[in-house]
Amino acid sequence: MAGDACVVFDPELTQYNFGPTHPLNPIRVDLTVRLAEALGVVGAGGLPTVAAPLADDDLIGTVHTRDYIDAVSRITSADDRDFRHGLGTEDNPTFADMHHASAHVVGASVEAARRVWTGEALHAANIAGGLHHAMPDHASGFCVYNDVAVAIQWLLDQGAERIAYVDVDVHHGDGVQAVFYDDPRVLTISLHESPQTLFPGTGLPTECGGPSAQGSAVNVALPPGTADAGWLRAFHAVVPALVREFDPDLLVTQHGCDSHSEDPLAHLLLSVDGQRASYVALHELAHEVCDGRWLATGGGGYALVDVVPRAWTHLLAIVAGEPLDPETVVPDAWQDHVRSLIGRPGPERMTDGKPVDFRDWSGGYDPATALDRAVVATRSAVFPLHGIDPMP
């Protein structure tokens, strides 16, 4: 299916760079593309690479305020600060050409959306995107402009009637939810670690949408320590039924892989295998519900070498319609490059060797477990608003 799909990428996207000590190091994007190319996922015989255009201020302004765009544009060096707009904080340090780099990420996601909406591609990906925390008037959580929200708004402005957004980052997709909280045309679903233990402190099941869009926001707040079987159980207990009922024109997904057990910033325990299983499920759902129209983005992920490149290479392979065997050996050339960077090789295979079996929700639930209580809370809050029975 590679001819029906593409990845929007330009090496300049790695200029979205908060500095060498910041967790969101763009090396993770570079290593992903290098691994995908080494495995034939991207390039000749694989996904074609499409150039990423620069979003202009009018396009960014469909989501962000003019005052905020002007504030970002005034940043010319790491010494500039604008705390009122969240610029120059520990999470969001400033850097030269911040507006240009951030607008480039937005342009890449909108180009991916355009390719899918016009039918030039059935699937399109921007792994440098997924900056889901940015708010209309301030930066937040390593995110300056919310490329995902701008891409969704662009699709609505082109005539899309319903967009489903599924966010599997370990952190709540608060920025995207906030932008569309009272818009019944957008269903936002976020599976994340409980806000009681992780930034940004939002994403409770009771956050269900604004007065004009009750049920349009869905939050699955997972207990710390949730691993593959529990995470996949929660996903399949919530996401497919709601997306089917919503019947979107297009599926937009954010694939932060910071839910991995080795990620240094969170407390879930997924493997690359479990993350891959979620990508497969979302791909299948796109084909089932919206004729395959699928826009996939990256997101968080701070195990820069051992997790992110493998997870997102799996994602790109699934976008291409040619999933990789998890037992695939990581190419020597990529290993040599990693060794030259960090003095040790990366993972040897595209798997963590973990099973991805889970107990289906239809078999009943156990109220004694924190995971099942979390799922019940979400289903009870949202399913009736969609006319769906919340009980198994």
C-alpha positions in Angstrom: 0.0 0.0 0.0 3.0 2.3 0.0 1.8 4.0 -3.1 -1.4 5.0 -1.2 0.5 6.5 1.7 3.3 9.0 2.5 5.3 10.5 5.2 5.8 14.3 5.3 9.3 14.9 6.3 12.1 17.4 5.9 15.4 17.3 7.8 14.8 20.9 8.8 11.9 19.6 11.0 14.7 18.7 13.5 15.3 22.4 14.0 12.4 22.3 16.5 15.0 22.0 19.2 15.0 23.2 22.8 18.6 22.3 23.3 20.9 19.3 24.1 19.7 18.9 27.7 16.0 19.1 27.0 14.0 15.8 27.0 12.4 16.5 23.6 15.7 16.0 21.6 15.1 15.9 17.8 17.7 13.1 17.6 14.7 10.8 18.1 13.1 12.0 14.8 16.4 11.7 12.9 17.1 8.2 14.3 13.5 7.1 13.4 13.9 8.2 9.8 17.3 6.6 9.6 16.0 3.3 11.0 12.9 3.4 8.7 15.1 4.0 5.7 17.6 1.2 6.7 14.7 -1.2 6.9 13.1 -0.1 3.6 10.0 1.3 5.3 10.8 4.8 3.9 12.4 5.4 0.5 12.6 3.2 -2.6 9.8 0.5 -2.4 8.5 2.0 0.9 6.8 5.2 1.9 7.6 8.2 -0.3 8.8 11.3 1.5 6.8 14.5 0.9 8.4 17.9 1.5 7.0 19.8 4.6 5.8 23.3 3.8 5.9 26.2 6.2 2.6 27.2 7.7 1.8 30.9 7.4 0.5 33.0 10.2 -3.1 32.9 8.9 -3.1 29.1 9.0 -1.6 29.0 12.5 -4.2 31.7 13.5 -7.1 29.3 12.9 -6.2 27.9 16.3 -3.7 30.3 18.0 -4.3 34.0 18.9 -2.6 36.7 17.0 -1.1 38.0 20.2 0.5 34.7 20.9 1.8 34.2 17.3 3.4 37.7 17.5 5.0 36.7 20.9 6.6 33.6 19.4 7.7 35.6 16.3 9.5 38.0 18.6 11.8 35.3 20.0 15.2 35.6 18.4 17.5 33.8 20.8 17.6 31.6 23.9 17.9 34.7 26.0 14.4 36.0 25.1 11.6 35.3 27.5 7.8 35.8 27.5 6.5 34.0 30.6 2.9 35.4 30.0 2.8 33.2 26.9 4.8 30.3 28.4 8.0 31.0 26.5 11.3 30.7 28.3 10.2 28.3 31.0 11.9 25.1 32.0 9.5 23.0 29.9 9.5 25.5 27.0 12.9 27.2 26.7 13.3 29.6 23.9 15.6 29.2 20.9 16.5 31.1 17.7 14.0 30.9 14.9 11.4 29.4 17.2 8.5 30.6 15.2 9.9 29.3 11.9 10.7 25.8 13.4 7.3 25.6 15.0 5.4 26.7 11.9 7.3 24.1 9.9 5.9 21.3 12.1 2.4 22.8 11.7 2.9 22.9 7.9 3.9 19.2 7.9 0.8 18.1 9.7 -1.5 20.2 7.5 0.2 18.9 4.4 -0.4 15.3 5.6 -4.0 16.2 6.3 -4.3 17.8 2.8 -2.9 14.7 1.2 -5.5 12.5 2.9 -8.4 14.9 2.4 -7.8 15.3 -1.3 -7.3 11.6 -1.9 -3.7 12.0 -2.9 -2.9 9.5 -0.1 -5.0 7.2 1.9 -2.7 7.4 4.9 -0.2 10.2 5.7 2.2 10.6 8.7 4.2 13.4 10.3 6.3 11.9 13.1 7.7 15.3 14.0 4.2 16.4 14.8 1.8 15.6 17.6 2.5 18.7 19.8 -0.8 18.3 21.6 -0.3 20.4 24.7 0.0 23.8 23.0 -2.9 26.1 23.9 -4.3 28.9 21.7 -2.6 31.6 23.7 0.5 29.9 25.3 3.1 27.2 25.0 2.8 24.2 27.2 4.5 20.8 27.8 7.3 21.2 25.1 4.7 22.3 22.6 4.7 25.8 20.9 2.1 25.5 18.2 -0.5 22.7 18.2 0.0 21.2 14.8 -2.6 18.5 15.4 -5.3 21.0 16.2 -4.4 23.2 13.2 -4.6 20.2 10.9 -8.0 19.2 12.3 -9.3 22.8 12.0 -8.0 22.8 8.4 -10.0 19.7 7.6 -13.1 21.2 9.1 -12.6 24.3 7.1 -12.4 22.2 4.0 -15.8 20.6 4.7 -15.1 17.6 6.9 -18.2 17.0 9.0 -16.7 14.8 11.7 -13.2 14.1 12.8 -12.2 11.5 15.3 -8.9 12.2 17.2 -7.3 9.4 19.2 -4.3 10.2 21.4 -2.3 7.4 22.9 0.5 9.6 24.4 1.1 8.9 28.1 0.1 12.5 28.8 -3.4 13.9 28.4 -4.0 15.5 25.0 -5.2 18.6 26.8 -4.5 21.2 24.0 -6.5 19.4 21.3 -9.3 18.7 23.8 -9.4 22.4 24.8 -9.6 23.7 21.2 -12.5 21.5 20.3 -14.1 21.0 23.7 -17.4 22.6 22.5 -17.3 21.5 18.9 -19.6 18.5 18.2 -17.8 17.9 14.9 -14.6 16.6 16.7 -14.4 13.6 19.0 -11.3 13.6 21.1 -10.2 10.4 22.9 -7.2 10.4 25.1 -5.7 7.4 26.9 -3.2 8.6 29.4 -1.7 8.1 32.8 -3.9 9.4 35.6 -3.8 13.2 36.1 -3.2 12.5 39.8 0.3 11.4 39.0 1.4 13.1 35.8 1.4 16.3 33.8 -0.7 18.1 32.8 -3.1 17.2 35.7 -6.2 17.1 33.5 -8.0 14.3 31.6 -10.5 13.0 34.1 -13.4 10.9 32.8 -15.8 13.6 33.8 -14.3 16.0 31.2 -16.9 15.1 28.5 -17.2 18.2 26.3 -18.8 21.6 26.4 -22.5 22.5 26.6 -22.9 22.1 22.8 -20.8 19.0 22.5 -21.5 16.7 25.4 -19.7 13.4 24.8 -17.2 14.8 22.4 -14.3 14.6 24.9 -13.4 11.1 26.1 -10.7 10.5 28.7 -9.3 7.2 29.9 -7.1 7.9 33.0 -5.0 4.9 33.5 -3.4 4.0 36.9 0.5 4.1 37.1 2.0 0.7 36.4 -0.5 -0.2 33.6 1.3 -2.6 31.2 0.4 -3.9 27.7 -2.5 -6.3 28.7 -4.2 -3.6 30.8 -3.6 -0.8 28.4 -4.9 -2.8 25.4 -7.9 -4.0 27.5 -8.8 -0.3 28.2 -8.3 0.7 24.6 -10.5 -1.9 23.1 -13.1 -1.3 25.8 -13.5 2.3 24.9 -12.1 3.4 21.5 -13.6 1.2 18.8 -17.2 1.5 20.0 -17.1 5.3 20.3 -15.3 5.8 16.9 -17.8 3.5 15.2 -20.8 5.3 16.7 -19.3 8.7 15.8 -18.7 7.6 12.2 -16.0 10.1 11.3 -14.9 11.2 7.8 -11.3 10.8 8.8 -9.2 9.5 11.7 -6.4 11.6 13.2 -4.1 9.9 15.7 -1.3 11.0 18.0 1.3 8.3 18.8 3.4 9.6 21.7 5.4 6.5 22.8 6.2 7.7 26.3 3.9 5.1 27.7 6.9 2.7 27.4 8.4 1.2 30.6 11.8 2.7 29.8 10.5 6.2 29.4 12.0 8.5 32.0 9.1 10.9 32.4 6.1 8.7 33.1 5.0 5.6 34.9 3.2 3.2 32.5 4.9 -0.1 31.5 4.1 -0.7 27.9 6.5 -2.4 25.5 7.2 -1.6 21.9 5.1 -4.7 21.1 2.1 -3.3 23.0 2.5 0.1 21.3 2.7 -1.6 17.9 -0.5 -3.4 18.7 -2.3 -0.1 19.2 -1.0 1.2 15.8 -2.4 -1.9 14.1 -5.8 -1.5 15.9 -6.0 2.2 14.8 -5.1 1.3 11.2 -7.8 -1.3 11.1 -10.3 1.1 12.7 -9.6 3.7 10.0 -10.4 1.2 7.3 -13.5 -0.1 9.1 -15.0 3.3 9.8 -13.7 6.0 7.4 -12.6 4.1 4.3 -9.0 4.1 5.4 -8.5 7.9 5.7 -5.9 8.2 8.4 -3.5 11.0 9.5 -0.9 9.8 12.0 1.5 12.0 14.0 4.3 11.5 16.5 4.2 13.0 20.0 6.1 12.4 23.2 8.7 9.8 23.8 12.0 10.4 25.7 13.8 7.1 25.5 15.5 8.6 22.5 17.4 5.6 21.2 16.0 2.4 22.7 12.3 3.1 22.2 11.2 6.0 19.9 12.9 4.9 16.7 11.6 1.4 16.9 8.1 2.4 17.9 7.7 5.0 15.2 9.3 2.8 12.5 6.6 0.3 13.3 4.1 3.1 13.0 5.4 4.1 9.6 5.4 0.5 8.4 1.8 0.2 9.3 1.0 3.5 7.6 2.6 2.0 4.5 0.4 -1.1 4.8 3.5 -3.3 5.2 3.8 -4.0 9.0 7.2 -5.2 10.1 7.7 -8.5 11.8 8.5 -7.7 15.4 11.4 -10.2 15.3 13.1 -8.1 12.5 16.8 -7.5 13.2 17.9 -3.9 13.5 20.3 -3.2 10.6 24.0 -3.0 11.4 24.4 0.3 9.7 21.9 1.9 12.1 23.6 0.3 15.0 26.9 1.7 13.9 25.4 5.1 13.7 24.0 4.9 17.1 27.3 3.6 18.5 29.1 6.6 17.0 26.6 8.9 18.8 26.3 7.4 22.2 29.1 4.8 22.5 26.9 1.8 22.6 24.6 0.0 20.2 20.8 0.3 20.3 18.3 -2.6 20.5 19.1 -5.6 18.4 15.5 -6.4 17.3 12.3 -4.5 16.6 10.6 -6.2 19.6 10.8 -6.2 23.4 9.7 -9.9 23.3 6.5 -9.2 25.1 3.1 -10.9 24.4 0.2 -8.6 23.5 -2.7 -10.7 24.7 -5.4 -9.1 26.7 -8.7 -10.0 28.3 -11.6 -8.6 26.3 -14.1 -6.4 28.1 -17.0 -8.4 26.9 -16.0 -11.1 29.3 -16.9 -8.9 32.3 -15.0 -6.6 34.6 -13.4 -6.8 38.0 -14.3 -3.8 40.2 -11.5 -4.7 42.5 -8.9 -3.7 40.0 -7.9 0.0 39.5 -7.7 -0.5 35.7 -11.2 -1.8 35.4 -12.5 0.9 37.7 -10.9 3.5 35.4 -12.5 2.0 32.3 -15.9 1.8 34.0 -15.6 5.5 35.0 -15.0 6.5 31.3 -17.7 4.2 29.9 -20.2 5.4 32.5 -19.5 9.1 31.8 -19.5 9.0 28.0 -21.2 6.0 26.5 -24.8 7.0 27.4 -24.1 10.4 25.7 -23.6 8.4 22.5 -26.5 6.1 23.1 -24.3 3.2 24.0 -24.8 0.8 26.9 -21.9 1.4 29.3 -22.2 -2.1 30.8 -20.5 -5.1 29.2 
